[in-house]
Structures are given as structure tokens and as C-alpha cells.
């Protein structure tokens, strides 16, 4: 399943817009092995603490975010990446509006 056409060039940062006071997600592709999803967050928006059974890699495409993994707070900005380990609680919050690519890799 893919929401983006194959063999078509696209720009990640320009493929998702911001919305005032909200969060937008747009799935690029999904398979049994994992998925790629674009997100945009307005300032002060975020995702509450949760955990997943597989690693998740965040790549910041625009703006600034705070990501808490376990009890550790990380500040990321455009160009930064971080791996959120499987089964460890994590949360995200927009310091400023930000866009990210989330890559989830499912374990066998």
C-alpha cells in the first residue's frame, strides 16, 4: 500500500503542509516490514507519551521539536535524526512548527 506514486520524484518537506493548531500525517508507504509517514505539527502540538513494539527513526525536515525518550529530553532541528527504540516510552512536542519523516522498522 502506498499513498505516493512509485517512480515519481517528490520533495519530502514540500509534500506536507502545516495546519493551524493541529497535526497532519501523510503515509508515504506501508508494508509488513515497516512504514514511512510524513508529519507536520503546529507550534505547541505533539504526540503524547506512547511506545511501539519496533524502532522508529525521526528525521526533522523543518522547524524544531522536543522528543522525550524514556526520561531523556532531546532537542532536534532541521536535518537532525534520532532513533526511538522499541518498547521505550516516547513523546514529541513542537517547539516551533516542524515537519518530520517517521520511519518504522518492524522486527522479525
C-alpha positions as CSV (number, residue, x, y, z in Angstrom):
1,X,0.0,0.0,0.0
2,X,1.4,3.4,-0.9
3,X,-0.1,6.9,-1.0
4,X,2.7,8.2,-3.1
5,X,3.1,7.1,-6.7
6,X,6.1,5.0,-7.5
7,X,8.9,6.3,-9.8
8,X,7.8,9.9,-9.3
9,X,10.2,12.4,-7.8
10,X,9.0,14.2,-4.8
11,X,10.4,16.5,-2.1
12,X,9.6,15.3,1.4
13,X,9.5,18.8,3.1
14,X,7.1,20.1,0.4
15,X,4.9,17.0,0.4
16,X,3.1,18.0,3.6
17,X,1.6,21.3,4.7
18,X,1.0,22.8,8.1
19,X,-2.4,23.4,9.7
20,X,-3.1,26.0,12.3
21,X,-3.4,24.4,15.8
22,X,-3.1,20.8,14.5
23,X,-1.1,17.8,13.3
24,X,-1.2,16.3,9.8
25,X,0.1,12.9,8.9
26,X,0.5,11.5,5.4
27,X,1.6,7.9,4.7
28,X,4.2,7.5,2.0
29,X,4.3,3.7,2.0
30,X,3.5,0.8,4.2
31,X,4.4,-2.9,4.2
32,X,4.9,-5.8,6.5
33,X,8.4,-4.7,7.1
34,X,7.5,-1.2,8.3
35,X,6.3,2.2,7.0
36,X,7.2,5.8,6.1
37,X,5.0,8.6,7.3
38,X,5.3,12.4,7.0
39,X,4.0,14.5,9.8
40,X,3.6,18.2,10.4
41,X,3.0,19.8,13.8
42,X,1.9,23.4,14.6
43,X,3.7,25.1,17.4
44,X,2.9,23.5,20.8
45,X,1.3,20.5,19.2
46,X,2.6,17.0,19.7
47,X,2.1,13.3,20.4
48,X,1.6,12.2,24.0
49,X,3.8,9.5,25.5
50,X,3.4,6.1,23.9
51,X,5.5,3.2,22.9
52,X,5.7,0.9,19.9
53,X,7.0,-2.7,19.5
54,X,9.6,-1.6,16.9
55,X,12.2,1.0,16.4
56,X,11.2,4.3,14.9
57,X,13.5,6.8,13.3
58,X,12.6,10.5,13.2
59,X,14.2,12.9,10.6
60,X,13.4,16.6,11.1
61,X,12.6,18.2,7.8
62,X,11.7,21.7,9.0
63,X,11.4,23.5,12.4
64,X,12.3,22.4,15.9
65,X,11.0,19.6,18.2
66,X,11.5,18.2,21.6
67,X,11.5,14.4,21.8
68,X,11.4,12.6,25.1
69,X,12.6,9.0,25.1
70,X,12.3,7.3,28.4
71,X,13.3,10.2,30.8
72,X,15.7,11.8,28.3
73,X,14.8,15.1,26.6
74,X,16.3,15.7,23.1
75,X,16.0,18.9,21.1
76,X,16.1,18.5,17.4
77,X,16.1,20.9,14.5
78,X,16.1,20.7,10.7
79,X,18.5,18.0,9.5
80,X,18.6,16.1,12.8
81,X,17.6,12.5,13.2
82,X,17.1,10.2,16.2
83,X,16.2,6.6,16.7
84,X,13.4,5.9,19.3
85,X,14.0,2.3,20.5
86,X,11.3,-0.3,20.6
87,X,9.3,-0.7,23.8
88,X,10.6,2.6,25.3
89,X,8.0,5.3,26.0
90,X,8.5,8.4,23.8
91,X,6.7,11.7,23.2
92,X,7.0,14.6,20.7
93,X,6.3,18.3,21.1
94,X,6.7,21.2,18.6
95,X,8.9,23.9,20.0
96,X,8.2,25.7,16.7
97,X,6.2,24.3,13.8
98,X,8.0,21.3,12.5
99,X,7.8,18.6,9.8
100,X,9.3,15.1,10.2
101,X,9.7,11.8,8.4
102,X,8.9,8.9,10.6
103,X,10.4,5.5,9.6
104,X,9.2,2.5,11.5
105,X,11.1,-0.7,11.1
106,X,9.2,-3.8,12.3
107,X,11.3,-6.5,13.9
108,X,11.0,-10.1,12.7
